[in-house]
Amino acid sequence: MNDFTARTIPAFPDHDSGVRLVDVTTGEEITPGQTIPEPYGHGHITYLGPTVHTREGDPTPRPGRVAVVRYTNPATDWAFLPAELNARYEDTDAATH
């Protein structure tokens, strides 16, 4: 394993982060831990959650709007824009069915 593949990208640790990733085609939520197709046809990846960010002067971690995923071979964390996954982020309080 080289230095690049040894790095991890932190995903928001709380599954109730306040945002959810939704498949644009089906409207179904993609949940952390779910296996989804890799957007460029290279098998499957596991969605880990949104990125983590903080605001200047506030150390409280907040969910970002970029999806963190994990490739299994080699084990590598990666980040995709939701559109690359045919998805979008929604605020959970805005999700009404």
DAUR-V337202 format. One record per run of one state. SS is the DSSP state (h for helix, s for strand, l for the rest). FROM is the first residue (numbers start at 1). LEN is the number of residues. If there is no record, write none. Layout:
SS/FROM/LEN
SS/FROM/LEN
//
This chain:
l/1/2
h/3/4
l/7/4
s/11/1
l/12/7
s/19/5
l/24/5
s/29/2
l/31/4
s/35/3
l/38/6
s/44/12
l/56/2
s/58/15
l/73/2
s/75/7
h/82/4
l/86/1
s/87/5
h/92/3
l/95/3
//
